[in-house]
Amino acid sequence: MVADVDLDELPEATASKVTAALGGIDFAPPAGKGPALPDSYQYDLVVQDRTARSMTARDPFLSPGFRTLVDVLMPLARPE
């Protein structure tokens, strides 16, 4: 599943949630990576604004900000 979104195209409330959640994410390694667990989800996040940033996180090792992004963006995701 992939969610490719432009904040300018999201409803204001959703864009505000995404912006606030991104502000709470530390993109520095290890960025919430945990050991691979059977039947767990892996999330790859790429943010392109003034600079490109990326990280990978796995359930259940998601920070609160990352969990908010998953909750907001998952309904917008489509099969890759």
Secondary structure, 3 states (H helix, E strand, C coil): CECCCCHHHCCHHHHHHHHHHHHCCCCCCCCCCCCCCCCCCEEEEEEECCCEEEEEEECCCCCHHHHHHHHHHHHHCECC
